[in-house]
């Protein structure tokens, strides 16, 4: 399937071209439907990684639908657990029940099968993610791909990021274009990309994806996109305002970033043991990386005149987390996201620690 993925930092011209093509498809669709006048606002959603913390986004999206204010997203992006959510968020309220079921009823056995310590060390992951692959195949069907392809034809975009471990580069997959090819091969690739983006290196086996380069067939090792970014909206090389203006399009743009994590620094006493120290260090690295991603996205949005909105797990949330994919924890977190959004989610207008200029200062 040619043209369905872009290597971050290398395939920038191709990704920019894909953005232009999506705009043309949108214009063609509006013309066919008889829509006239200015282009409607383009609303983007970026859904981050976070493992079972994805329950927060699931709850937020469900309640957002109930308020009657949830927009149709022009672009949806996802990484890791965000990649598992993104296709359903892209298709809208029809799949809210699916998101709720997945993030409030599953347990560890539905996601992974633990291996023995020795088996994990000598294999390609400490747990087998075959249950997650089965769960994803059950939810992602050919009919769902047809729905995504139909929205792709209207000019909407669905992007998911994985990490090519061999190349040490992020890969952005055009999931709408994959869906537009249709058939069993497209379905298999679509599912494998979703699961690859959520395959934590060392924890889960990597997902091997078949590729063809210059007529030769290879297998690439793809893992959790979170090793290159916790969240992404669109590459900075795409100047959405300037690029659209170059073809005579002017429109309002809004970006909603859902960070499936707390942004405050949670204190915890670390045991003086190798595993505890290493685990705390890695979680601290992920926390800092996620905040850095938010600053990068914010800077790009400011440059392009995109209205930035950030949602994240509140510091007040402190439900016990007994294990990964702890059902009670996920239900509590789902309810937190749901209740916050039902009241009108208090979107934050800048990354943590960034002080917005006051109206008086901005007027000077």
Order of alpha helices (4+ residues) and beta strands (2+ residues): beta-alpha-beta-alpha-beta-alpha-alpha-beta-alpha-beta-alpha-alpha-beta-beta-alpha-alpha-beta-beta-alpha-beta-alpha-beta-alpha-alpha
